[in-house]
Amino acid sequence: SSAASDVYKRQTYDTLENTLNQIEPLYERFVVDYPANSQYNLYLGSTKGLRARVSLGNKAWLSILFDAYRGFTIIEKVSRENPGLVDAKLPIGIVEYYASVGNVFVRWAVDLYGLETSKDKALKKISDAAKNSKWAWIEASGILAFIYLWIENQPQDALNSTVRLAKEFPKNFYFQILYLESLTRTSNFEEAKRKIDELDDNFNGLSIRQKAWYEPYFNYQKALFHFHQMDYDKSRKFAMLAIDNYSGELDVILGNLYLLNGKLNDIVNNREDAVKYYKLCRNLDNFSYASKEAIQFIKVPFAVK
């Protein structure tokens, strides 16, 4: 499954890079031909910044910073000259948020660029784009949900973003998964169970690639739901199924699976395996709250409250 995941990642990043190589020259030409149209500059900056997506998947932290900054300098100029263009706040907020959670070296490098490293200000920009932008609200809402679920551990704030995404895009399986986790972690269990049943029905309609990516994500959601229901045997079954077949692009959900499986082992006093999974989670080094919790539970066993 790990080999399959690596193949999918390479294919995804190759496709993204090839697409950007085609699109970037077009926007560069549009910027020259239509200098009064600020949106072309915004699109050009966003295209350049998207190259950081490949670096993010490979955890090449300095490359992320370099690629994001290339796009940021263009977008920041557009935002300064067009304060009413709310869409520009999203990429600016992303760069600033990344800087705020990065390691000391990354923050130092960002300071050299003269960017802010305030997490609160960064989240406010992304939130403003989610609420008020014309085009960027979809991506902004998804990013907020990602941040609040898996980095900041603020599921109620995630629910505020995922409700709209789930309603506007009922056939988007990833958005529905974000909504499902928001429901589970805010104790909306009846609605979460209905959503699981709905997604079970919809799963067969996905493409082969979508099934490969989303089935482990979905099994994690089932494991999480049963964990909150204190049905630990079912939770363990779905957690191991997701881990053994994990082929997602990013590893943040894999980290949550390792953390969950560590807790499940601690519950049955299998401390050796619990610590093994906590260390696997910690070693992913992906800025997630799961990594922070794993470090805590390596020292002190998890206990059901």
Disulfide bonds with the S-S distance in Angstrom:
none
